[in-house]
Amino acid sequence: MVCPTPAQQIVFQEYLRAVDDHLERLKRIEQHIAEFLPSWRLRPVVEALQGLRGVQQTTALTVVAELGDLTRFDSPRQLAAFLGVNPSEYSSGDSLRQGSISKAGNSHARRALVEGSWAYRHPAKVSVHIRKRLENLPRAIQDIAWKAQVRLCQRFRHLMRRGKHPNVAVTAVARELVAFMWAIAREVPINS
């Protein structure tokens, strides 16, 4: 592309170079992950979480790398609170008001989770990609993944029908997705 002025051409070329640099960095990171993942003791959890819609390798790896063993939390509510996807609370006397999410926890894992949750805005179905990720997983994990997909797709549509902003709906879906991740992690034996 040729820009009308030399200054615009320079800026355009710099933008292209920045994109190329980021793509190279992404390739290097993906290569490191490919080398590291097979020997990691939490690899089975990363693979199991990929049975969920919107949770591919990068999202699953980010969540597990940032949080460690998800089963160390006694309940999905504890995990959601640790991630900061639970609503903040304002109370005075008998009144109780819930606000936006607390954002108290790990921002990297929370961001990956919210990004993955956008996949639930589409109707529930098992795509070719998801089917591939599910085929080597135990039946119990496949059942949890399908239950999650049906529930979370319905949840997103319900919140949208109620007039909620899409960001609010996807954050609510992310909060519930955490619970399904916790349930899947409990089904996976981890070697110490």
ABEGO torsion letter per residue (X at the ends): XBBABAAAAAAAAAAAAAAAAAAAAAAAAAAAAAAAAAABAAAAAAAAAAABBGBBAAAAAAAAAAAEBAAABABAAAAAAAAGABBBBBBBEABBBBBBBAGABBAAAAAAAAAAAAAAABBBBBBAAAAAAAAABBAAAAAAAAAAAAAAAAAAAAAAAAGBBAAAAAAAAAAAAAAAAAAAAAABBBBX
